[in-house]
Structures are given as structure tokens and as C-alpha cells.
Amino acid sequence: MHPLCCISIDCPGGLGDRSRPSDFADPLAPCAAADPEAAAAAALAVAGVLYKWTNYGRGWRPRWFSLKDGVLSYSKIRQSGPLLLEAAGGDDFRLIGDASPRLARLGRGGREAEQVKAIGVVHLKISSFRESKSDDRRFYIFSATKTLHLRTDSKKDRTLWIEALVTARSLFTLRPLNDRTPFVQNDVLYSTEKLRDRLLEEGLGEPLIKECEKIMVSEFSELNRQLKLIYEDRFNWLGALGQLEEDNVEAEGSGIREGGLKLMKDELSSPGNGKFSEYSTTESSDDIEKQELDDMSDEDEPLYFDTSECFIDSAATHGCVEEVACHADKGSDIQNHFNSTEMTDFEKGFTDFKFPCIERRKKLPDPIEKEKGVSLWSMIKDNVGKDLTRVCLPVYFNEPISSLQKCFEELEYSYLLDRAYEYGKMGNSLMRILNVAAFAVSGYASSDGRHCKPFNPMLGETYEADYPEQGIRFFSEKVSHHPMLIACHCEGRGWKFSGDSNLKSKFWGRSIQLDPVGVLTLEFDDGEIFQWSKVTTTIYNLILGKLYCDHHGIMHIQGNHQYSCKLKFKEQSILDRNPHQVHGSVEDGTGNRVATFIGKWDDSVYYVNGDVGSKYKNSDQFPDATLLWKRSKPPSNPTRYNLTSFAIMLNELTSELQEKLPPTDSRLRPDQRHLENGEYEKANAEKLRLEKRQRMSRKLQEDGWRPRWFRRDSESGTYRYIGGYWEAREQKRWDGCPNIFGDVSEDP
């Protein structure tokens, strides 16, 4: 063994003879007596096992939490109790709760103590806490980047944890970081006695022994210098970090809502709120507990996502288009449709057309009843062995509009067709097809975040939309029940839009694929016609996880004149950080690409002249990209259905309008109306009654029932509007329109 291996360093106050003490500073040597607050901080070092909510797949999982120096860290439990406590710091921590038996059961016995690797850290200086009012074992920790949902074994343990967190937070918030010196630079004494004795045993002379001592002093002096530099760098870095955190607290509230989530120090023992309860001006404890269903795990767990259980069928994505703020406020005109893009010389020539102003509602009625959550699993369990075709889904899975009204959502951005019409009149066919392509993409914007399904219309049910502020009149009718077909027709300023749609579904276990069947036709008054079919829609996480949909496939927009367009909706991958992309190009009659189209179907689309190939992945990389369409802002009064301002208006029913509507209009459907008003019990009862009546539709269709306002084209097989609806509306003559929402006994 080398003689220098016998060197040992003794701390001050230790035992042993130090014959030749040499002084050098140890920046890491703690001195509690010199700093009482540092001693108090050391006394606040606690540890224990808490249950942390991770996700739906794993639920509540035990984690090892330790609090020291104002920092709360947690790690997975991979060792037995004594070994884990030893690796975390041994006697430096005060254990909360009786965790030893649990750790012994959860840990892997027989392993040596190893360094505990933290998977999460929370700085208490910029955090706040809240107790759960519904569970005396739960509490929450809010930081700038995450919310921890935690649970203890008992109410007593929760109180101890909250006390430790509050005290530690107050201690490390009272003084800036640069003013605290938890370590002092003490002189560390060392002895060369053992080295001298060992060298004498080896028979070395005094000159050689002194040389060895000199080498040792030199090495330790260099080590001392390096430690000082490391200490100063780390301390300066922590000071800068503390200042940055304080700046963030002042500028952004450190990620915590202003005025909310603050601890009421004066009411820590208030019996009304419970010990260490919190005050918030933004959200209640019940809201917090609901949020835990939407939080993703911040740990390295399997890919599960939390959400409320929802159910959706093929009707949920029929005519998917998100409703957006009305394009015609008071005093608005078609100029509003161009306020998001730089006007060209062509556009300046037709923005003087004035549309009338129509005042429509901006929010849904306040619910009369408090909504009750329904579990999809419990509903399926209660109907095991029954005919599922006769099972009535509760209205909690619906949004207060029908599939007929969803079709009209596709006309939300009808100003794109007005713009295309004017461009064609001015001879710019390229800009016409670019705006038509933008309109085709904008129809998918509404599907983002819409998790509730629309009402499935009754056979013969209709919907009209007279929107003079946009210059359009829309009408749709359910023309077939098996298969379900919806036909629509819309007239605008210089154009007509029509089509019928059906969906073929494929169930893949965790997802459902919806393939649209049908052709959409856009015809301008000058004779130019464009036709296209919708792309595939896939709905993911039907059973477990966060429900979301994606649109993917190729859309061909065929024109009968000079140009055609091909759009590719990119399918979203698991690791895709830029989803919902749409790429495409416009080709002339010879196949040359004359323009490139790029954007996102839930946000905006751009174009650039010429063929730029595939080297650009998004619009930001385009050298001269021009905005074609941008999604409207969300409403100021959001709903739980995630309806936009445009969709909020779709089911509005005024007394003046009610006098003009036929008895088949979707606005008169009672279950849908009760759901909009928040009368959930009545809505469920009416939905059950109407679905019983709906089962007669197939027999009616087999007996020769025919739609009232559409007829199937013998050549193309599509349904065409035969006219007469608006004339009948003007005269209020609805002969041949049965009361499909009444009782069977009321039918003529």
C-alpha cells in the first residue's frame, strides 16, 4: 500500500492528536452555530413516502419525497426503507409517517445503498400549497411549471407535511439568496502524525519525511484553492438564479395566477378552512381535483394521457368545422374578411360591398341544473347482455347542436368563396383556386378540441341558416337513415355549394377511422366548377387517454377550367412536435406547379408563387409566404363543449324566427333545446323518447319514404336540391312536413 493512502482529514472538534496543524478553508463545512437560520433550515429537512397522481394508467404511485434547504425533490422507490433513507442523507432527515414497512415491501431487498436520483424538483420559494376540501389526506403543490397532486396515509401526516412546507417556504422567502450563507469557511485542521509514524516504520529518514509532509501540504493547498473557486462560482450562480426567479415572480407571477394560490398565514388554524388551508381568487379545490384528470405525468411513465371519459361516434366528425367569431359585427362589411391579410390591388376593387348588420347571441344560456358526470364504463357495465342498438346514450355525451348544423359550420369562412368569386371576375384564376383550397381546409378547424358528439338527426329533419351578414343562405336535410345521409345546399354571392355525405367507419380498438363518402361541389356563376372529397378522420384514445382527432390523406380539388390543386394532410405521429400540417400545390393544365400551399388545418394557411418543393416544412420558412386564411379567435364566453362564437349562434331561436320555421327544423328538437338550457333530466327523457321513434325510420324508408327538398340524381347518385324551401318559408306553408319531434299519436 502506498504511504500517502494513510492520510486522513479531521474536522474541527474531532478527536485525535494534531501535531502539525495547517490551516486552509473548507467552504463546504457546515457551521450551524454561526448562522441560526441555517440551523433552522437544517432542522426542516424532512422525508417520507407520499402518493403522487401520475396518470390514468398507473393512478396513485408511491414516491420518496425529501425536503431540504427549501427544495422539495422526489424519486421512484427502488430500494428498501433503511437503504433509501441512508442514501438520502441518513440522520439528517426527519421521517414523516410510518414508511419503513411500506418501503421494505416496495423496495428491492439485498441491494446496497446507492445515490437517490431525483425525477422531480420543486423550489418552494416560487411555490404555493393547497389542501383538498373533499379528502383530508390530499394536498396540492403549485409551481411555475407543474402541479403536484399528492396524498398521505393520514390527516396527521398531511398536517406535518404542510407545516414543513410552509415553514421552509417562509424561511427561504424572507431573505434573498445572496444574503444567506448556509456554509462558512472554517479552517480545517489536519494531522501528519499518522503519516510520520507510518514513514518511520518504513525506516525513512527525517529529511524524506519532511519532504513528504511538504508534498501533502502543497496538494491540499491546491485542493483548497479549487474548492474555493467552485464554491464561489456555485454561490454566484445560485444568486443569479434567485434574482431571475424574483424577476419572474414580479413580471409573470412565477407561473402562478395573480391573486390566487396564496397561503393565508393568518388562518393556518382556522376551523372553517382546516389547518393550513389556502385562499384563491381563481379556482376552488373541486376545480383542482378535476384538473388532475387532465394533467400529464411528468415522470418517465408509459404514454397515457388523462381526460374525462368521452364517447363519440361517426356523427361527431360529420362536416367537422369549428365555429368561429362572426365575421359581421355592427357596422361591418366584407372588408373585415381581409383584415388579416395584406390587400392586393385585386382585393381593393371589391371590398366596398356592404353587408347588413345582424345582432346574434354571443353565449349559451346559463344551465338551470348542475351537470352530473357519467362514466362510460359504468354505462357499458349496466347494459351488458342487452341489445346495444336500443341503448340510449345520456345527453352528457352530446353537444347542443345536430349534425345538420355541423354541416353549416363549414361555411363559417364563406368569405373565402366571395373572394374567390371576385378574383375570377377579375381574371385571376390562380387566386380563385387558392382561396377555394383555403376554404376546403378551413372546414376542419372546428374539429380541434370538440370531444362531444352532435345529435343524430331524425329522418326528414332539416336545418336552415339565413345569414345576410355573410351573404349566404344554407339548407340541409337528412335524406336517409340507413345508411345515414345528409344533403346540403348553400347559395352565396356569385356561387353555390352543395353535397351529400356519408361515413364508413373502421374500429381499431383504441381508435376509430372514418372514411367520408361523397363529393362536394362548388359552382360559380361564371360556369367554373370545383369538386373535392374530404380526407380520412381518425379519432384516438376512445377507451383510455386524452381523446383527440386527426385528419390525414390526399385531397384533390378538380376544376373544369385551367387549374387543379392537390393537398396532403399529414398524419400526426406520436413524436410529432408540429402536427396538423397541410402541404400542397396548384398545377396548370400542362402539369406545371404554379403555386405552393402550406399551413395547418387548425390555424392558418399560406401560399407562395412557384414550386418551392418540399424543403420548407412550415410557413415561417417560406421566403415570400402570403396569408390566405387564419382561424378566428376563440369566444370571450367559452363553453364546456368548446364551441366557438360561430357555433354558439347556430341553435339560437327567437320568437320571430320560430314563426317562420317548419316543424322539422333542428332548433325545435326538444332534447337538444333542453341540453342547451342545462335541463339535463328533461333532455335525457326526451332523447329516449325520440330514439324510440327513430327506430321506426327504417321501416318508413322501406315503405317508400322520400325526402321533401332533395332528390337523388340518377346519373351521379348524389342528392340535389330541388328548390321550393325558401318560397314555402315566405308563405309559411309547410304542407307535407310532419311533426317529427312530437308523439307518434300526433302524426297525421
C-alpha positions in Angstrom: 0.0 0.0 0.0 1.3 3.4 -0.9 2.2 5.5 2.2 0.0 8.5 1.1 -3.1 6.3 1.3 -2.9 6.6 5.1 -3.6 10.4 5.1 -6.8 11.3 6.9 -8.5 14.7 7.3 -10.2 15.5 10.6 -12.9 18.1 11.0 -12.7 20.7 13.8 -13.8 19.5 17.2 -12.9 15.9 16.3 -10.7 13.6 18.3 -7.0 12.8 17.6 -3.7 14.4 18.0 -2.9 17.1 15.5 0.8 17.7 15.9 1.2 19.9 12.9 -2.0 21.7 12.2 -2.0 23.6 8.9 -4.9 25.8 8.0 -6.9 26.0 4.8 -10.5 26.9 4.3 -13.2 24.3 3.6 -16.2 26.1 2.0 -18.4 23.0 2.4 -18.0 22.7 6.2 -21.3 23.5 7.9 -21.4 25.7 10.9 -24.8 25.8 12.5 -23.8 28.0 15.4 -22.6 30.8 13.2 -25.9 31.1 11.4 -29.1 30.4 13.4 -31.3 30.5 10.2 -29.1 27.9 8.6 -29.6 25.8 11.6 -33.3 26.2 11.3 -33.2 25.2 7.7 -31.2 22.1 8.6 -33.8 21.3 11.2 -36.5 21.4 8.4 -35.0 18.5 6.5 -37.9 16.0 6.3 -38.5 13.0 4.2 -41.1 10.3 3.7 -43.4 8.5 1.3 -46.2 10.3 -0.5 -48.6 9.0 -3.1 -48.4 11.1 -6.3 -51.0 11.1 -9.1 -49.3 10.0 -12.3 -51.9 9.2 -15.0 -55.0 7.0 -15.7 -52.9 4.0 -16.5 -50.9 4.0 -13.2 -53.0 6.1 -10.9 -51.6 6.9 -7.5 -47.9 5.8 -7.2 -45.7 5.9 -4.0 -42.7 8.3 -4.3 -39.9 9.1 -2.0 -40.1 12.9 -1.1 -37.4 14.8 0.7 -37.4 18.5 1.8 -34.1 20.2 2.4 -32.8 23.8 2.0 -36.1 25.0 0.6 -36.1 22.4 -2.2 -38.6 19.5 -2.4 -37.4 16.6 -4.5 -38.9 13.2 -5.2 -37.8 10.0 -6.7 -39.0 6.5 -7.5 -38.7 3.9 -4.8 -36.2 1.2 -5.9 -34.6 0.3 -2.5 -35.7 -0.9 0.9 -36.5 1.6 3.6 -33.2 1.8 5.6 -31.1 1.8 2.5 -33.2 4.6 0.9 -33.0 6.7 4.0 -29.3 6.1 4.2 -28.7 7.1 0.6 -30.8 10.2 1.0 -28.9 11.5 4.0 -29.4 9.3 7.0 -29.9 11.1 10.3 -30.1 14.5 8.5 -33.8 13.9 7.7 -36.8 13.7 10.0 -39.1 10.9 8.7 -42.8 11.7 8.4 -45.2 8.8 8.6 -44.5 5.1 9.2 -42.8 4.4 5.9 -40.5 1.7 6.9 -42.8 -1.3 6.4 -44.1 0.1 3.1 -40.6 0.8 1.8 -39.5 -2.7 2.8 -42.4 -4.1 0.9 -41.9 -1.9 -2.2 -38.1 -1.8 -2.3 -35.8 -4.5 -3.6 -34.1 -6.1 -0.6 -30.5 -7.1 -0.6 -29.2 -4.0 -2.5 -26.6 -1.7 -1.2 -27.4 1.9 -0.6 -27.0 3.9 -3.8 -27.4 7.5 -4.7 -31.1 8.5 -4.9 -31.8 10.0 -8.3 -34.5 12.7 -8.2 -37.0 12.7 -11.0 -38.6 16.0 -10.0 -37.7 19.1 -8.1 -39.8 21.9 -6.7 -38.4 25.2 -5.4 -40.6 26.3 -2.5 -39.6 29.9 -2.9 -41.8 30.2 -6.0 -44.5 27.6 -5.0 -47.7 27.6 -3.1 -49.9 24.9 -1.5 -53.5 24.0 -1.1 -55.3 21.4 0.9 -58.2 19.4 -0.6 -61.5 20.1 0.9 -63.1 16.8 -0.1 -60.3 14.5 1.0 -58.4 15.1 4.3 -55.4 13.2 3.0 -54.8 15.1 -0.2 -53.0 18.4 -0.9 -51.5 20.2 -3.9 -48.3 22.0 -4.7 -48.3 24.6 -7.4 -45.1 25.8 -9.1 -44.3 27.7 -12.2 -44.2 24.7 -14.4 -46.3 21.9 -12.8 -49.0 21.0 -10.3 -48.3 18.0 -8.0 -51.3 16.1 -6.7 -50.2 14.3 -3.5 -51.8 12.1 -0.9 -50.7 10.9 2.5 -51.7 7.9 4.7 -53.5 10.0 7.3 -54.7 13.5 8.1 -51.9 13.9 10.7 -49.2 13.2 8.1 -50.7 15.8 5.7 -50.6 18.3 8.5 -47.0 17.6 9.2 -46.0 17.9 5.6 -47.9 21.2 5.2 -46.3 22.6 8.3 -42.8 21.7 7.0 -43.6 23.1 3.6 -45.0 26.4 4.9 -42.1 26.9 7.4 -39.5 26.1 4.8 -41.1 28.4 2.2 -41.3 31.3 4.7 -37.7 30.8 5.7 -36.3 30.8 2.2 -38.6 33.6 1.1 -37.8 36.1 3.9 -34.2 36.8 2.7 -32.7 36.9 -0.8 -30.5 34.1 -1.7 -27.4 36.2 -1.8 -27.9 37.3 1.8 -27.9 33.7 3.1 -24.6 31.9 3.8 -25.6 28.4 4.8 -21.9 27.4 4.8 -19.0 29.3 6.4 -15.4 29.0 5.5 -13.8 27.4 8.6 -10.2 26.3 9.0 -9.8 22.6 8.6 -7.1 21.1 10.7 -5.2 18.1 9.6 -2.5 16.0 11.2 0.6 14.5 9.8 1.2 12.3 12.9 -0.1 9.1 11.3 1.9 9.7 8.2 5.1 10.4 10.2 4.6 7.2 12.3 4.0 5.1 9.1 7.1 6.5 7.4 9.2 5.9 10.5 8.1 2.3 10.5 9.3 2.0 6.9 12.7 3.2 8.1 12.8 6.6 6.3 14.9 9.4 7.5 13.8 12.8 8.8 14.6 14.7 5.5 12.4 12.4 3.4 9.6 12.6 6.0 9.6 16.4 5.9 9.6 16.3 2.1 6.5 14.0 2.1 4.8 16.4 4.5 5.6 19.3 2.3 4.1 17.5 -0.7 0.9 16.8 1.2 0.6 20.4 2.3 1.1 21.6 -1.3 -1.6 19.2 -2.7 -4.1 20.1 0.0 -3.5 23.8 -0.6 -4.2 23.3 -4.3 -7.4 21.4 -3.5 -8.4 24.2 -1.1 -7.9 26.8 -3.9 -10.0 24.8 -6.3 -12.8 24.2 -3.8 -12.9 27.9 -3.1 -13.3 28.7 -6.8 -16.1 26.1 -7.2 -17.8 27.4 -4.1 -17.7 31.0 -5.4 -18.9 30.0 -8.9 -21.8 27.9 -7.5 -22.9 30.6 -5.0 -22.8 33.3 -7.6 -24.8 31.1 -9.9 -27.4 30.5 -7.2 -27.6 34.2 -6.5 -28.2 34.9 -10.2 -30.8 32.2 -10.3 -32.6 33.6 -7.3 -32.7 37.1 -8.8 -34.1 35.6 -12.0 -36.8 33.8 -10.1 -37.7 37.1 -8.3 -37.9 38.9 -11.6 -40.2 36.2 -12.9 -42.3 36.5 -9.8 -42.8 40.2 -10.4 -43.3 40.0 -14.1 -45.3 36.9 -14.6 -46.4 35.8 -11.1 -43.9 32.9 -11.4 -46.4 31.0 -13.4 -49.0 31.2 -10.6 -52.1 33.2 -11.3 -52.1 36.6 -9.8 -54.0 36.8 -6.5 -54.5 33.1 -6.4 -53.0 30.1 -4.7 -51.6 32.2 -1.8 -51.3 30.8 1.6 -53.3 32.5 4.3 -50.8 32.7 7.1 -53.3 34.4 9.5 -55.7 31.5 9.1 -53.4 28.5 9.4 -55.5 27.1 12.3 -59.0 28.3 11.2 -61.5 25.6 11.9 -63.7 26.8 9.0 -61.0 26.2 6.4 -59.0 23.5 8.1 -55.4 23.8 9.2 -53.1 25.4 6.6 -56.0 25.9 4.1 -55.4 28.3 1.3 -57.1 31.3 -0.3 -57.6 31.6 -4.1 -59.4 34.0 -6.2 -59.3 31.9 -9.3 -60.3 28.3 -8.6 -61.7 26.1 -6.0 -60.4 22.8 -4.6 -63.0 21.0 -6.6 -61.7 22.6 -9.7 -58.2 21.5 -8.8 -59.3 17.9 -8.3 -60.9 18.0 -11.7 -57.7 19.2 -13.2 -55.8 16.2 -12.1 -57.7 14.2 -14.7 -56.2 16.5 -17.3 -52.6 16.6 -16.1 -50.0 14.6 -17.8 -47.4 12.7 -15.8 -44.0 14.5 -15.6 -42.3 11.2 -14.9 -40.9 8.6 -17.3 -44.0 6.6 -17.4 -45.8 4.8 -20.2 -47.6 7.1 -22.6 -51.1 7.6 -21.0 -53.0 10.8 -21.1 -55.6 11.9 -18.6 -59.0 13.1 -19.6 -62.7 12.8 -18.8 -64.2 9.8 -20.3 -66.0 10.7 -23.5 -67.8 8.9 -26.3 -68.1 9.8 -29.9 -69.4 8.1 -33.0 -69.2 8.7 -36.7 -71.6 11.6 -36.5 -69.2 13.5 -34.3 -67.0 14.4 -37.2 -69.6 14.9 -39.9 -68.9 18.2 -41.5 -66.2 18.9 -39.0 -65.7 22.6 -38.8 -65.1 24.7 -35.7 -67.4 27.6 -35.2 -65.6 31.0 -35.1 -66.4 34.6 -34.3 -69.0 36.1 -36.6 -67.4 38.0 -39.4 -70.0 40.7 -39.3 -70.1 42.8 -36.1 -72.0 46.1 -36.0 -71.1 48.2 -39.0 -69.0 45.5 -40.5 -68.7 44.8 -44.2 -66.8 42.5 -46.4 -63.7 44.5 -45.6 -63.5 42.6 -42.3 -62.7 39.4 -44.2 -59.5 40.9 -45.5 -58.3 42.5 -42.2 -55.9 39.6 -41.5 -54.1 39.8 -44.9 -52.4 42.4 -46.9 -54.8 43.6 -49.6 -53.7 43.3 -53.2 -54.8 45.5 -56.0 -57.4 43.0 -57.0 -59.0 42.9 -53.5 -59.1 46.7 -53.3 -61.6 46.7 -56.1 -64.3 44.6 -54.4 -64.2 45.4 -50.7 -66.8 48.2 -50.9 -69.7 45.7 -50.9 -71.8 46.3 -47.8 -73.5 43.5 -45.9 -76.3 44.2 -43.4 -75.7 44.0 -39.7 -77.5 41.3 -37.7 -77.2 41.0 -34.0 -76.8 37.4 -32.7 -76.1 35.9 -29.4 -72.6 35.6 -28.0 -73.1 32.9 -25.3 -75.2 29.9 -24.4 -77.9 30.2 -21.7 -76.8 29.6 -18.2 -77.5 26.0 -17.2 -80.6 25.5 -15.0 -79.3 22.3 -13.4 -75.9 21.2 -12.2 -74.4 18.8 -14.6 -73.7 15.3 -13.3 -70.8 13.3 -14.7 -71.4 10.0 -16.3 -68.8 7.2 -16.6 -68.8 5.4 -20.0 -67.6 2.3 -18.3 -70.4 2.2 -15.8 -72.9 2.7 -18.5 -71.5 -0.2 -20.6 -71.4 -2.4 -17.4 -75.1 -1.7 -16.7 -76.0 -2.7 -20.3 -74.0 -6.0 -20.6 -76.2 -8.6 -22.3 -78.6 -6.0 -23.8 -79.2 -5.0 -27.4 -76.8 -2.1 -27.7 -78.8 -0.7 -30.6 -81.5 0.0 -28.1 -79.3 1.6 -25.5 -79.8 5.4 -25.2 -76.6 7.3 -24.5 -77.1 10.1 -22.0 -77.1 13.6 -23.3 -73.8 14.3 -21.4 -72.0 12.9 -24.4 -73.7 15.3 -26.8 -73.2 19.0 -27.7 -76.3 21.1 -28.2 -76.2 21.1 -32.0 -77.2 18.5 -34.6 -75.2 17.0 -37.4 -77.2 19.2 -39.8 -75.9 22.3 -38.0 -72.4 20.9 -38.1 -72.6 20.9 -41.9 -73.3 24.7 -41.8 -70.1 25.2 -39.7 -68.1 24.5 -42.9 -69.5 27.8 -44.3 -68.1 29.8 -41.4 -65.3 31.2 -43.6 -67.6 31.7 -46.6 -65.8 35.0 -47.3 -63.1 32.9 -48.9 -65.6 31.9 -51.6 -66.7 35.5 -52.0 -63.1 36.4 -52.5 -62.6 33.6 -55.0 -65.6 34.7 -57.0 -64.3 38.3 -57.2 -60.8 37.1 -58.2 -62.4 35.0 -61.0 -64.3 38.0 -62.3 -61.1 39.9 -62.5 -59.4 37.2 -64.5 -57.1 35.8 -61.7 -57.9 32.1 -61.9 -54.9 31.2 -59.8 -56.0 33.2 -56.8 -59.5 31.8 -57.2 -58.4 28.2 -56.7 -56.0 29.2 -53.9 -59.0 30.6 -52.0 -61.1 27.6 -52.8 -58.3 25.4 -51.4 -58.1 27.5 -48.2 -61.9 27.2 -47.8 -61.6 23.4 -48.1 -59.0 23.3 -45.4 -60.8 25.7 -43.1 -63.7 23.3 -42.8 -61.6 21.1 -40.5 -60.7 23.9 -38.0 -63.8 23.1 -35.8 -62.8 19.6 -35.0 -59.9 20.6 -32.8 -60.9 20.2 -29.2 -64.5 19.1 -29.8 -65.0 15.9 -27.8 -68.8 15.8 -27.6 -70.9 14.3 -30.4 -73.7 16.2 -32.2 -77.2 14.9 -32.1 -78.0 12.4 -34.7 -80.9 14.0 -36.8 -84.3 12.3 -37.2 -85.3 11.1 -40.7 -86.6 14.1 -42.5 -85.1 16.6 -40.0 -84.0 19.9 -41.6 -82.0 23.0 -40.7 -81.9 26.4 -42.3 -79.4 29.2 -41.8 -80.2 32.7 -43.3 -77.1 34.8 -42.7 -77.4 38.0 -44.7 -74.5 39.5 -42.8 -72.4 36.9 -44.7 -74.4 37.0 -47.8 -75.4 33.3 -47.6 -78.5 31.1 -47.3 -78.0 27.4 -46.2 -80.3 24.5 -46.0 -79.8 20.8 -45.1 -81.9 17.7 -44.7 -81.4 14.2 -43.5 -82.4 12.2 -46.6 -81.6 8.6 -45.5 -81.4 6.8 -42.2 -79.7 3.5 -43.3 -77.1 4.5 -44.4 -77.2 7.9 -42.8 -77.0 10.6 -45.5 -77.2 14.3 -45.0 -77.6 16.6 -48.1 -77.0 20.3 -48.0 -77.2 23.3 -50.3 -75.9 26.8 -49.9 -76.2 30.0 -52.0 -73.7 32.8 -51.8 -72.8 35.9 -53.7 -71.9 34.5 -57.1 -71.5 30.9 -56.0 -73.4 27.7 -54.9 -72.1 25.0 -52.7 -73.8 21.6 -52.4 -73.1 18.0 -51.5 -74.2 14.9 -49.5 -72.1 12.9 -47.1 -71.8 9.5 -45.5 -69.2 7.9 -43.4 -67.7 4.4 -43.4 -66.1 3.6 -40.1 -63.5 1.1 -39.1 -62.9 0.3 -35.4 -59.3 -0.5 -34.4 -59.6 -1.0 -30.7 -58.2 2.2 -29.3 -59.2 4.4 -32.3 -61.9 4.6 -35.0 -61.2 5.5 -38.6 -63.9 7.5 -40.5 -63.7 7.5 -44.3 -66.0 10.1 -45.9 -68.1 9.1 -48.9 -69.4 11.7 -51.2 -68.4 14.7 -53.3 -68.6 18.4 -52.5 -69.4 20.7 -55.4 -68.7 24.4 -55.7 -70.2 26.2 -58.8 -69.5 29.8 -59.6 -72.0 31.9 -61.7 -69.4 32.2 -64.5 -69.6 28.4 -65.0 -66.3 27.3 -63.3 -66.9 24.3 -61.1 -64.7 22.7 -58.4 -65.2 19.3 -56.8 -63.4 17.5 -54.0 -63.9 14.8 -51.4 -63.0 15.0 -47.7 -60.0 13.2 -46.2 -59.9 10.5 -43.6 -60.5 11.3 -40.0 -59.2 9.2 -37.1 -60.3 9.6 -33.5 -57.7 8.3 -31.0 -57.9 7.2 -27.3 -61.5 6.2 -27.4 -61.1 3.9 -24.3 -58.1 5.3 -22.4 -56.3 8.6 -22.6 -57.0 12.0 -23.9 -59.4 12.0 -26.8 -58.3 13.8 -29.9 -58.8 13.5 -33.7 -56.5 13.9 -36.7 -57.2 14.4 -40.4 -55.0 12.8 -42.9 -54.9 11.8 -46.6 -54.8 13.4 -50.0 -57.5 15.9 -51.2 -57.8 16.5 -54.9 -59.6 19.7 -55.9 -60.5 19.3 -59.5 -61.6 22.3 -61.6 -63.2 22.3 -65.1 -61.0 25.2 -66.3 -57.3 26.0 -66.0 -56.1 24.9 -62.6 -56.4 22.0 -60.1 -55.0 21.5 -56.6 -53.6 18.6 -54.6 -53.4 18.9 -50.8 -51.8 16.4 -48.4 -53.0 16.3 -44.8 -50.0 14.9 -42.9 -50.8 12.2 -40.4 -49.7 13.0 -36.9 -47.1 10.8 -35.3 -46.5 10.2 -31.6 -43.4 12.3 -31.5 -44.6 15.0 -34.0 -44.0 18.4 -32.5 -45.6 20.3 -35.4 -48.9 18.4 -36.0 -51.9 19.3 -38.3 -49.8 20.2 -41.3 -51.2 20.6 -44.8 -48.9 20.8 -47.8 -50.0 21.1 -51.4 -49.5 22.7 -54.8 -51.5 24.1 -57.7 -51.0 22.8 -61.2 -52.0 24.2 -64.5 -53.3 22.2 -67.5 -49.8 21.0 -68.5 -48.9 19.7 -65.0 -46.6 22.6 -64.1 -46.7 23.7 -60.5 -47.5 27.3 -60.4 -48.0 27.8 -56.6 -47.2 26.1 -53.3 -49.7 25.8 -50.5 -48.7 25.2 -46.8 -50.2 25.6 -43.4 -52.1 23.9 -40.6 -55.7 22.9 -40.7 -56.4 24.2 -37.2 -54.6 27.6 -37.5 -53.8 29.2 -40.9 -52.7 28.5 -44.5 -50.3 30.4 -46.8 -49.2 30.3 -50.4 -46.1 31.3 -52.4 -45.9 31.6 -56.1 -43.9 28.9 -57.9 -42.7 25.5 -56.9 -40.6 25.5 -53.8 -40.5 21.7 -53.5 -40.6 20.1 -50.1 -37.6 21.7 -48.5 -39.8 24.0 -46.4 -41.6 22.4 -43.5 -43.8 25.3 -42.3 -44.9 28.8 -43.4 -42.2 30.5 -41.3 -39.5 29.1 -43.6 -41.2 30.4 -46.8 -39.3 33.4 -48.2 -42.4 35.2 -49.6 -45.4 33.5 -48.0 -48.8 35.2 -48.2 -51.6 34.5 -45.7 -54.8 33.1 -47.3 -56.8 32.1 -44.2 -56.4 32.3 -40.4 -58.7 30.8 -37.8 -60.8 33.3 -35.8 -60.2 33.9 -32.1 -62.0 31.8 -29.5 -65.1 33.3 -27.9 -65.0 35.5 -24.8 -67.5 33.2 -23.1 -66.1 29.7 -23.6 -68.4 26.6 -23.0 -67.6 23.1 -21.8 -68.4 21.9 -25.4 -65.6 24.1 -26.7 -67.9 25.8 -29.1 -66.7 28.9 -30.9 -68.6 32.1 -31.4 -70.0 30.9 -34.8 -71.3 27.6 -33.4 -72.9 29.3 -30.4 -75.2 31.1 -32.8 -76.3 28.0 -34.7 -79.1 26.9 -32.3 -80.4 30.3 -31.4 -84.2 30.5 -31.6 -86.0 33.8 -31.4 -89.8 34.2 -31.3 -89.7 35.9 -34.7 -87.7 33.1 -36.2 -89.8 30.4 -34.7 -92.9 31.6 -36.6 -91.1 31.0 -39.9 -89.6 27.6 -39.3 -91.0 24.3 -40.4 -91.8 21.7 -37.7 -88.8 19.7 -38.9 -86.1 22.3 -38.0 -83.3 21.2 -35.6 -83.9 24.2 -33.4 -87.3 22.8 -32.4 -85.8 19.4 -31.3 -86.8 19.3 -27.6 -83.9 17.2 -26.2 -81.3 19.4 -27.9 -83.1 22.5 -26.6 -83.2 21.1 -23.0 -79.5 20.3 -23.1 -78.7 23.8 -24.3 -80.7 25.2 -21.3 -79.0 22.9 -18.9 -82.1 20.9 -18.1 -80.4 17.5 -18.2 -83.1 15.3 -16.8 -85.7 16.6 -19.3 -83.1 16.3 -22.1 -82.4 12.6 -21.3 -86.1 11.8 -21.1 -86.8 13.5 -24.5 -83.8 11.8 -26.1 -85.0 8.4 -25.0 -88.5 9.1 -26.4 -87.2 10.4 -29.8 -84.8 7.5 -30.2 -87.7 5.1 -29.8 -89.4 7.0 -32.5 -86.3 7.0 -34.6 -86.3 3.2 -34.8 -89.4 3.4 -36.9 -87.4 5.3 -39.6 -86.0 2.3 -41.3 -89.5 0.8 -41.8 -90.7 4.2 -43.2 -87.8 4.3 -45.6 -88.5 0.7 -46.7 -92.1 1.7 -47.3 -91.1 4.3 -49.8 -90.5 7.4 -47.8 -88.8 10.2 -49.8 -87.0 13.4 -48.7 -89.0 16.6 -49.1 -86.5 19.0 -50.5 -83.8 16.8 -52.2 -83.9 14.2 -55.0 -81.2 11.7 -56.0 -79.6 12.3 -59.3 -79.9 9.2 -61.5 -76.6 9.8 -63.2 -74.2 10.8 -60.3 -76.2 9.2 -57.5 -75.9 12.4 -55.4 -78.8 14.3 -53.9 -79.6 17.6 -55.5 -81.7 20.5 -54.0 -85.0 20.7 -56.0 -85.9 24.1 -54.7 -89.0 25.5 -53.1 -88.0 25.7 -49.5 -87.4 29.5 -49.2 -90.6 30.1 -51.2 -92.6 27.9 -48.8 -90.9 29.7 -45.8 -92.0 33.1 -47.2 -95.6 31.8 -47.4 -95.4 29.8 -44.2 -96.9 26.8 -45.9 -95.4 23.6 -44.7 -97.6 21.0 -46.3 -96.0 17.6 -46.2 -93.7 18.4 -43.3 -94.8 16.2 -40.4 -94.2 17.0 -36.7 -91.3 14.5 -36.4 -90.5 15.7 -32.8 -94.0 15.0 -31.4 -95.6 11.8 -30.2 -96.4 9.1 -32.7 -100.1 9.7 -32.0 -99.8 13.3 -33.2 -98.7 12.3 -36.7 -101.4 12.8 -39.3 
